[in-house]
């Protein structure tokens, strides 16, 4: 397996974990905003701002991935991968 495939898989999982941490940021319910749409739950978000959250998730995930790669490249977290899968430079 190529190391870039492993890095992409790690980034994919990391992105989703960070997304679930970012989703609650700045959420106001329809009840708090005073604008309840008929037929919807009053606790539903008034403006979910999903594009902003996706961008924030991408940036945060890239920083975490970069820090992780830097620590791995410096040998600070070496030896956690099975032998022969990837080797530090």
Biotite code that builds the C-alpha atoms (Angstrom):
import biotite.structure as struc

atoms = struc.array([
    struc.Atom([0.000, 0.000, 0.000], chain_id="A", res_id=1, res_name="UNK", atom_name="CA", element="C"),
    struc.Atom([1.269, 3.448, -0.850], chain_id="A", res_id=2, res_name="UNK", atom_name="CA", element="C"),
    struc.Atom([1.787, 5.841, 2.039], chain_id="A", res_id=3, res_name="UNK", atom_name="CA", element="C"),
    struc.Atom([-0.367, 8.541, 0.372], chain_id="A", res_id=4, res_name="UNK", atom_name="CA", element="C"),
    struc.Atom([-3.360, 6.160, 0.474], chain_id="A", res_id=5, res_name="UNK", atom_name="CA", element="C"),
    struc.Atom([-2.835, 5.675, 4.207], chain_id="A", res_id=6, res_name="UNK", atom_name="CA", element="C"),
    struc.Atom([-2.498, 9.445, 4.691], chain_id="A", res_id=7, res_name="UNK", atom_name="CA", element="C"),
    struc.Atom([-5.727, 10.034, 2.721], chain_id="A", res_id=8, res_name="UNK", atom_name="CA", element="C"),
    struc.Atom([-7.562, 7.452, 4.841], chain_id="A", res_id=9, res_name="UNK", atom_name="CA", element="C"),
    struc.Atom([-6.305, 9.038, 8.061], chain_id="A", res_id=10, res_name="UNK", atom_name="CA", element="C"),
    struc.Atom([-7.300, 12.504, 6.811], chain_id="A", res_id=11, res_name="UNK", atom_name="CA", element="C"),
    struc.Atom([-10.774, 11.240, 5.824], chain_id="A", res_id=12, res_name="UNK", atom_name="CA", element="C"),
    struc.Atom([-11.427, 9.819, 9.301], chain_id="A", res_id=13, res_name="UNK", atom_name="CA", element="C"),
    struc.Atom([-9.933, 12.896, 10.967], chain_id="A", res_id=14, res_name="UNK", atom_name="CA", element="C"),
    struc.Atom([-12.115, 15.211, 8.850], chain_id="A", res_id=15, res_name="UNK", atom_name="CA", element="C"),
    struc.Atom([-15.301, 13.472, 9.987], chain_id="A", res_id=16, res_name="UNK", atom_name="CA", element="C"),
    struc.Atom([-14.264, 13.492, 13.642], chain_id="A", res_id=17, res_name="UNK", atom_name="CA", element="C"),
    struc.Atom([-13.508, 17.221, 13.465], chain_id="A", res_id=18, res_name="UNK", atom_name="CA", element="C"),
    struc.Atom([-16.803, 17.863, 11.613], chain_id="A", res_id=19, res_name="UNK", atom_name="CA", element="C"),
    struc.Atom([-18.813, 16.411, 14.490], chain_id="A", res_id=20, res_name="UNK", atom_name="CA", element="C"),
    struc.Atom([-16.847, 18.611, 16.905], chain_id="A", res_id=21, res_name="UNK", atom_name="CA", element="C"),
    struc.Atom([-17.461, 21.730, 14.768], chain_id="A", res_id=22, res_name="UNK", atom_name="CA", element="C"),
    struc.Atom([-21.180, 21.219, 14.027], chain_id="A", res_id=23, res_name="UNK", atom_name="CA", element="C"),
    struc.Atom([-22.484, 22.763, 17.282], chain_id="A", res_id=24, res_name="UNK", atom_name="CA", element="C"),
    struc.Atom([-20.489, 25.998, 16.856], chain_id="A", res_id=25, res_name="UNK", atom_name="CA", element="C"),
    struc.Atom([-22.745, 29.045, 16.652], chain_id="A", res_id=26, res_name="UNK", atom_name="CA", element="C"),
    struc.Atom([-26.006, 27.127, 16.370], chain_id="A", res_id=27, res_name="UNK", atom_name="CA", element="C"),
    struc.Atom([-29.153, 28.954, 17.424], chain_id="A", res_id=28, res_name="UNK", atom_name="CA", element="C"),
    struc.Atom([-32.404, 27.032, 17.469], chain_id="A", res_id=29, res_name="UNK", atom_name="CA", element="C"),
    struc.Atom([-35.484, 28.311, 15.663], chain_id="A", res_id=30, res_name="UNK", atom_name="CA", element="C"),
    struc.Atom([-37.057, 28.877, 19.066], chain_id="A", res_id=31, res_name="UNK", atom_name="CA", element="C"),
    struc.Atom([-34.123, 31.051, 20.201], chain_id="A", res_id=32, res_name="UNK", atom_name="CA", element="C"),
    struc.Atom([-34.223, 32.984, 16.934], chain_id="A", res_id=33, res_name="UNK", atom_name="CA", element="C"),
    struc.Atom([-37.981, 33.499, 17.272], chain_id="A", res_id=34, res_name="UNK", atom_name="CA", element="C"),
    struc.Atom([-38.675, 32.167, 13.764], chain_id="A", res_id=35, res_name="UNK", atom_name="CA", element="C"),
    struc.Atom([-40.253, 28.703, 13.961], chain_id="A", res_id=36, res_name="UNK", atom_name="CA", element="C"),
    struc.Atom([-41.124, 27.235, 10.562], chain_id="A", res_id=37, res_name="UNK", atom_name="CA", element="C"),
    struc.Atom([-44.485, 25.453, 10.530], chain_id="A", res_id=38, res_name="UNK", atom_name="CA", element="C"),
    struc.Atom([-44.095, 21.685, 10.802], chain_id="A", res_id=39, res_name="UNK", atom_name="CA", element="C"),
    struc.Atom([-40.498, 21.771, 12.035], chain_id="A", res_id=40, res_name="UNK", atom_name="CA", element="C"),
    struc.Atom([-39.041, 21.084, 15.432], chain_id="A", res_id=41, res_name="UNK", atom_name="CA", element="C"),
    struc.Atom([-38.457, 24.261, 17.481], chain_id="A", res_id=42, res_name="UNK", atom_name="CA", element="C"),
    struc.Atom([-34.987, 22.932, 18.378], chain_id="A", res_id=43, res_name="UNK", atom_name="CA", element="C"),
    struc.Atom([-33.929, 22.707, 14.721], chain_id="A", res_id=44, res_name="UNK", atom_name="CA", element="C"),
    struc.Atom([-31.170, 25.142, 13.732], chain_id="A", res_id=45, res_name="UNK", atom_name="CA", element="C"),
    struc.Atom([-32.367, 28.445, 12.308], chain_id="A", res_id=46, res_name="UNK", atom_name="CA", element="C"),
    struc.Atom([-29.200, 28.830, 10.161], chain_id="A", res_id=47, res_name="UNK", atom_name="CA", element="C"),
    struc.Atom([-26.904, 25.787, 10.174], chain_id="A", res_id=48, res_name="UNK", atom_name="CA", element="C"),
    struc.Atom([-24.075, 27.550, 8.211], chain_id="A", res_id=49, res_name="UNK", atom_name="CA", element="C"),
    struc.Atom([-22.843, 24.224, 6.829], chain_id="A", res_id=50, res_name="UNK", atom_name="CA", element="C"),
    struc.Atom([-20.486, 25.715, 4.220], chain_id="A", res_id=51, res_name="UNK", atom_name="CA", element="C"),
    struc.Atom([-18.601, 27.713, 6.867], chain_id="A", res_id=52, res_name="UNK", atom_name="CA", element="C"),
    struc.Atom([-18.409, 24.637, 9.073], chain_id="A", res_id=53, res_name="UNK", atom_name="CA", element="C"),
    struc.Atom([-17.112, 22.483, 6.200], chain_id="A", res_id=54, res_name="UNK", atom_name="CA", element="C"),
    struc.Atom([-14.412, 25.063, 5.473], chain_id="A", res_id=55, res_name="UNK", atom_name="CA", element="C"),
    struc.Atom([-13.467, 25.311, 9.159], chain_id="A", res_id=56, res_name="UNK", atom_name="CA", element="C"),
    struc.Atom([-13.397, 21.507, 9.387], chain_id="A", res_id=57, res_name="UNK", atom_name="CA", element="C"),
    struc.Atom([-11.094, 21.273, 6.369], chain_id="A", res_id=58, res_name="UNK", atom_name="CA", element="C"),
    struc.Atom([-8.678, 23.875, 7.751], chain_id="A", res_id=59, res_name="UNK", atom_name="CA", element="C"),
    struc.Atom([-8.589, 22.411, 11.252], chain_id="A", res_id=60, res_name="UNK", atom_name="CA", element="C"),
    struc.Atom([-8.133, 18.876, 9.894], chain_id="A", res_id=61, res_name="UNK", atom_name="CA", element="C"),
    struc.Atom([-5.279, 20.048, 7.658], chain_id="A", res_id=62, res_name="UNK", atom_name="CA", element="C"),
    struc.Atom([-3.516, 21.667, 10.634], chain_id="A", res_id=63, res_name="UNK", atom_name="CA", element="C"),
    struc.Atom([-3.933, 18.546, 12.786], chain_id="A", res_id=64, res_name="UNK", atom_name="CA", element="C"),
    struc.Atom([-2.765, 16.334, 9.918], chain_id="A", res_id=65, res_name="UNK", atom_name="CA", element="C"),
    struc.Atom([0.250, 18.588, 9.356], chain_id="A", res_id=66, res_name="UNK", atom_name="CA", element="C"),
    struc.Atom([1.170, 18.494, 13.039], chain_id="A", res_id=67, res_name="UNK", atom_name="CA", element="C"),
    struc.Atom([0.808, 14.722, 13.068], chain_id="A", res_id=68, res_name="UNK", atom_name="CA", element="C"),
    struc.Atom([2.930, 14.356, 9.955], chain_id="A", res_id=69, res_name="UNK", atom_name="CA", element="C"),
    struc.Atom([5.560, 16.672, 11.411], chain_id="A", res_id=70, res_name="UNK", atom_name="CA", element="C"),
    struc.Atom([5.714, 14.679, 14.627], chain_id="A", res_id=71, res_name="UNK", atom_name="CA", element="C"),
    struc.Atom([5.982, 11.451, 12.631], chain_id="A", res_id=72, res_name="UNK", atom_name="CA", element="C"),
    struc.Atom([8.674, 12.845, 10.304], chain_id="A", res_id=73, res_name="UNK", atom_name="CA", element="C"),
    struc.Atom([10.716, 13.975, 13.320], chain_id="A", res_id=74, res_name="UNK", atom_name="CA", element="C"),
    struc.Atom([10.469, 10.481, 14.786], chain_id="A", res_id=75, res_name="UNK", atom_name="CA", element="C"),
    struc.Atom([8.422, 11.558, 17.799], chain_id="A", res_id=76, res_name="UNK", atom_name="CA", element="C"),
    struc.Atom([5.658, 9.021, 17.122], chain_id="A", res_id=77, res_name="UNK", atom_name="CA", element="C"),
    struc.Atom([7.557, 6.397, 15.143], chain_id="A", res_id=78, res_name="UNK", atom_name="CA", element="C"),
    struc.Atom([6.901, 2.698, 15.550], chain_id="A", res_id=79, res_name="UNK", atom_name="CA", element="C"),
    struc.Atom([3.107, 2.886, 15.680], chain_id="A", res_id=80, res_name="UNK", atom_name="CA", element="C"),
    struc.Atom([2.603, 1.483, 12.182], chain_id="A", res_id=81, res_name="UNK", atom_name="CA", element="C"),
    struc.Atom([3.053, -2.199, 11.282], chain_id="A", res_id=82, res_name="UNK", atom_name="CA", element="C"),
    struc.Atom([6.556, -3.047, 10.088], chain_id="A", res_id=83, res_name="UNK", atom_name="CA", element="C"),
    struc.Atom([7.108, -2.213, 6.433], chain_id="A", res_id=84, res_name="UNK", atom_name="CA", element="C"),
    struc.Atom([3.873, -0.253, 5.954], chain_id="A", res_id=85, res_name="UNK", atom_name="CA", element="C"),
    struc.Atom([5.548, 3.151, 5.931], chain_id="A", res_id=86, res_name="UNK", atom_name="CA", element="C"),
    struc.Atom([8.994, 4.268, 6.982], chain_id="A", res_id=87, res_name="UNK", atom_name="CA", element="C"),
    struc.Atom([10.059, 7.714, 8.227], chain_id="A", res_id=88, res_name="UNK", atom_name="CA", element="C"),
    struc.Atom([12.141, 9.813, 5.860], chain_id="A", res_id=89, res_name="UNK", atom_name="CA", element="C"),
])
